[in-house]
Amino acid sequence: MSLALVATSHSPLLHHVELAPDVSAELENAFEQARTFVREFDPDIVVNFGPDHYNGFFYRLMPPFCIGYSAESIGDYGSQAGRLDVPEELARELAEYVLDKGIDLAVSLDMQVDHGAVQPMEILYGDITAKPLVPVFLNSVAPPFTPLSRVRLLGEAIGRFLATRDEKVLLIASGGLSHDPPVPRLATATPDQRSMLLGDGGPLSPDARAARQQRVIDAAREFAAGTATIQDLAPEWDKELLRILASGDLSPLDAWTPEEMTRTAGNSSHEVRTWIAAYAALGAAGPYAVQYSYYRPIRELIAGFGLTTALPA
């Protein structure tokens, strides 16, 4: 067994807004660092920790964690659509192992994933089917949220399972860092929004998805101009999270409450659960060291944007 990790923010706005040339060059350099990292590691399998944005998981039934035995990308925001190459037997063995270790986990025989799961594969490989991939969903936008201690334990269980394998496994975490895009919230939802959050009628129609995407694009432009009402980014919070993850001791994060995270870093800051789980999985196999770390608050993307790579020490 050999593990490596790439943890990165994603943003549906990457190809829908114009960035300053220096910011664009910085981001591309960070992506190229990650591409070089995974090219040199050359994994056999990817385990992908990703969120969802009410495209595949809804309040009709919202599990804290779910492993997909097969999966399809819906192609929102112009992301690549189609079936993922999920090794079903491996996904099943992983789910059964995690459940046996006392982590309550759902499974999906046909998971629907959105840009939050597949964008890193597009950035790293240019193709979401480039490597066999096991999708691990973590609820990151729909309160109530499971405590971060459970997220850490999920990651540790996955890491211990992977430590028994012969394959080279790339852990990908997708999401965060601080950001608060205009995603409807159940507590303040209109009747139509509540129906969408429940998943009434199934996935959004193409017209409804296009309208929702345009609202986010418009909000990003207003946020960059300083006229939006959404919560600001939290660079100091982001940097403290990166410091803790790099330290190898994730236990301080157990004290971070969902309420504090929302108040400090925005409702969608909960996507860092994917980072915590992936780093915990890497740490379960032994000490690790961060190889590369990039961070910049990018208002045009409504994101404290981070990217890190890590290997066992």
C-alpha positions in Angstrom: 0.0 0.0 0.0 1.1 3.5 -0.8 -0.9 6.7 -0.2 -0.7 10.2 -1.4 -3.0 13.2 -1.0 -4.3 16.2 -3.0 -6.7 18.5 -1.1 -8.0 21.4 -3.1 -10.8 23.9 -3.1 -13.2 23.7 -5.9 -15.2 26.5 -7.5 -18.0 26.2 -10.1 -16.9 29.8 -11.1 -13.4 28.8 -12.3 -14.5 29.0 -16.0 -17.3 31.6 -15.5 -15.5 34.6 -14.1 -12.5 36.7 -15.2 -9.6 36.7 -12.8 -6.7 39.2 -12.6 -3.7 37.9 -14.7 -1.5 37.4 -11.6 -4.2 35.5 -9.8 -4.9 33.3 -12.8 -1.2 32.6 -13.2 -0.9 31.7 -9.4 -3.8 29.3 -9.7 -2.5 27.6 -12.8 0.9 27.2 -11.1 -0.8 25.5 -8.1 -2.7 23.2 -10.4 0.5 22.3 -12.3 2.2 21.5 -9.0 -0.6 19.1 -8.2 -0.6 17.6 -11.7 3.2 16.9 -11.4 2.6 15.4 -8.0 0.0 12.9 -9.1 1.9 12.2 -12.4 4.9 11.2 -10.4 2.9 9.2 -7.8 0.9 7.5 -10.6 -1.9 6.0 -8.5 -3.8 2.8 -9.3 -7.0 4.1 -7.7 -8.5 7.3 -6.4 -10.6 7.6 -3.3 -12.5 10.9 -3.7 -13.9 12.8 -0.7 -16.5 15.2 -2.0 -19.5 17.2 -1.1 -22.8 17.8 -3.0 -24.8 20.9 -3.6 -28.4 19.5 -3.7 -27.8 17.8 -7.0 -27.4 14.2 -5.8 -28.4 14.3 -2.1 -31.5 16.1 -0.8 -33.3 16.6 2.5 -35.7 13.8 1.6 -32.9 11.7 3.0 -29.5 13.3 3.9 -26.8 10.9 5.2 -23.7 12.4 6.9 -21.5 10.0 4.8 -22.1 7.8 1.8 -19.9 5.5 -0.4 -21.0 5.0 -4.0 -20.8 1.5 -5.6 -21.3 3.3 -8.9 -21.6 7.0 -9.8 -22.5 9.4 -12.5 -21.5 13.1 -12.9 -24.4 15.4 -13.7 -22.3 17.9 -15.5 -23.3 21.1 -13.7 -21.5 24.4 -14.4 -20.0 22.8 -17.6 -18.2 20.1 -15.7 -17.7 16.8 -17.4 -20.8 14.6 -17.4 -21.0 10.8 -17.5 -20.3 7.6 -15.7 -17.3 7.3 -13.4 -15.1 4.3 -13.4 -16.0 3.0 -9.9 -14.5 -0.4 -8.9 -17.7 -1.8 -7.3 -16.1 -4.6 -5.3 -13.5 -2.3 -3.8 -16.2 0.2 -2.9 -18.3 -2.5 -1.2 -15.3 -3.9 0.7 -14.5 -0.3 1.9 -18.1 0.4 3.0 -18.3 -2.9 4.9 -15.0 -2.3 6.6 -16.0 1.2 7.7 -19.3 0.0 9.0 -17.6 -2.8 10.9 -15.5 -0.2 12.7 -18.6 1.5 14.1 -18.9 4.4 11.6 -22.5 4.9 10.5 -22.4 5.1 6.7 -24.9 5.0 3.9 -24.2 3.3 0.5 -25.5 4.2 -2.9 -25.8 1.8 -5.8 -25.9 4.7 -8.2 -24.6 7.9 -6.7 -25.2 11.2 -8.5 -22.2 13.6 -8.1 -21.7 17.2 -9.2 -18.8 19.6 -9.8 -17.8 19.4 -6.1 -16.7 15.8 -6.6 -15.4 15.8 -10.2 -13.7 19.2 -10.7 -10.4 18.0 -9.1 -10.2 15.0 -11.5 -10.8 17.4 -14.4 -8.0 19.7 -13.1 -5.5 16.9 -12.4 -6.3 14.6 -15.4 -8.5 16.4 -17.8 -10.9 13.4 -17.6 -13.1 12.2 -14.8 -12.6 8.5 -16.0 -8.8 8.7 -16.1 -8.5 6.5 -13.0 -10.8 4.1 -11.2 -12.4 6.1 -8.4 -14.4 5.4 -5.3 -16.6 8.3 -4.4 -17.1 9.2 -0.7 -19.8 11.8 0.0 -19.7 13.9 3.1 -22.7 16.2 3.8 -21.2 19.7 3.8 -24.1 22.1 3.0 -27.2 20.7 4.8 -27.5 21.3 8.6 -27.5 19.5 11.0 -23.9 18.4 10.6 -22.2 15.5 12.3 -19.3 16.5 14.6 -15.9 16.9 13.1 -14.7 14.1 15.5 -16.8 11.7 13.5 -15.4 13.0 10.2 -11.9 12.3 11.5 -12.9 8.8 12.6 -14.4 8.1 9.2 -11.2 9.1 7.6 -9.1 7.0 10.0 -11.2 4.0 9.2 -10.8 4.5 5.5 -7.1 4.9 5.9 -6.7 1.7 7.9 -8.6 -0.2 5.2 -6.4 1.2 2.5 -3.4 0.3 4.5 -4.3 -3.4 3.9 -4.3 -2.9 0.1 -1.5 -3.5 -2.4 -2.6 -0.7 -4.8 -1.2 2.9 -4.8 -4.1 5.1 -3.7 -4.5 8.8 -4.3 -6.7 10.5 -1.7 -8.5 13.6 -3.2 -10.4 16.0 -1.0 -12.5 18.6 -2.7 -14.1 21.7 -1.1 -13.7 24.8 1.0 -12.1 26.7 2.4 -14.1 29.6 3.9 -16.9 30.7 1.6 -20.6 31.4 1.8 -22.2 31.3 -1.7 -25.9 31.9 -2.1 -27.1 28.3 -1.5 -30.6 28.2 -0.1 -30.9 27.2 3.5 -33.7 25.2 5.0 -34.3 27.6 7.9 -35.0 30.6 5.6 -36.2 28.8 2.4 -39.2 29.9 0.4 -41.8 27.2 -0.4 -40.2 26.7 -3.8 -36.7 26.5 -2.3 -37.9 24.1 0.3 -39.3 21.8 -2.4 -35.9 21.9 -4.2 -34.0 21.1 -1.0 -36.3 18.2 -0.4 -35.6 16.9 -3.9 -39.3 17.0 -4.9 -39.5 16.1 -8.5 -36.0 14.7 -8.6 -32.9 16.5 -9.9 -33.3 20.1 -11.2 -34.5 20.6 -14.8 -31.9 22.1 -17.2 -33.6 25.4 -17.0 -33.8 25.5 -13.2 -30.2 24.5 -13.0 -29.1 27.2 -15.4 -31.0 29.8 -13.5 -29.5 28.7 -10.2 -26.0 28.7 -11.7 -26.6 32.2 -13.1 -27.5 33.5 -9.6 -24.2 32.2 -8.2 -22.3 33.8 -11.1 -24.0 37.1 -10.5 -23.4 36.9 -6.8 -19.7 36.3 -7.4 -19.4 39.4 -9.6 -21.1 41.4 -6.9 -18.9 39.9 -4.2 -15.8 40.8 -6.1 -17.1 44.3 -6.5 -17.9 44.6 -2.8 -21.7 45.0 -3.3 -22.8 41.5 -2.3 -24.5 40.8 1.1 -23.0 37.3 1.5 -20.6 36.6 4.4 -16.9 37.6 3.8 -14.0 35.2 3.5 -12.0 34.3 6.6 -8.3 34.0 5.7 -7.1 33.6 9.3 -9.5 30.7 9.9 -8.4 29.1 6.7 -4.7 29.4 7.6 -5.3 27.9 11.1 -7.1 25.0 9.5 -4.1 24.5 7.1 -1.7 24.6 10.0 -3.6 22.0 12.0 -3.9 19.7 9.0 -0.2 20.0 8.2 0.7 19.3 11.9 -0.4 15.7 11.7 -2.5 16.0 14.9 -6.1 16.6 13.8 -7.6 16.3 17.3 -7.9 20.0 17.9 -10.5 20.1 15.2 -12.8 18.0 17.4 -13.6 21.2 19.3 -14.7 23.1 16.3 -18.5 23.2 16.4 -20.7 23.5 13.3 -22.2 26.7 14.6 -18.8 28.3 15.1 -17.7 27.2 11.6 -20.8 28.8 10.0 -20.5 32.0 12.0 -16.8 32.4 11.3 -16.2 31.0 7.8 -19.7 30.7 6.2 -22.2 27.9 5.7 -20.2 26.2 2.9 -17.0 26.2 5.0 -18.3 22.8 6.1 -16.8 21.4 2.9 -13.5 21.3 4.7 -14.9 18.1 6.2 -13.5 16.5 3.0 -10.0 17.7 3.8 -10.3 16.5 7.4 -11.4 13.0 6.3 -8.7 12.7 3.7 -5.9 13.9 6.0 -7.1 11.6 8.7 -7.0 8.7 6.2 -3.4 9.6 5.3 -2.5 9.9 9.0 -4.0 6.5 9.8 -1.2 5.0 7.7 1.5 6.8 9.7 3.2 10.2 9.9 3.0 12.4 6.8 4.4 15.6 5.4 2.9 18.3 3.3 4.8 18.7 0.1 3.2 21.8 -1.3 0.7 24.3 0.0 -1.0 27.2 -1.8 -3.6 29.6 -0.3 -5.2 32.8 -1.5 -8.6 34.4 -0.7 -10.2 34.9 -4.2 -13.3 37.0 -4.0 -14.1 36.4 -7.7 -14.5 32.7 -6.8 -16.2 33.3 -3.5 -13.5 31.2 -1.9 -10.6 31.1 0.4 -8.8 29.0 -2.2 -6.4 26.4 -1.0 -4.4 23.5 -2.5 -2.1 21.1 -0.7 -0.3 17.9 -1.5 1.1 15.4 1.1 2.9 12.1 1.3 3.8 9.7 4.1 6.9 11.0 5.9 
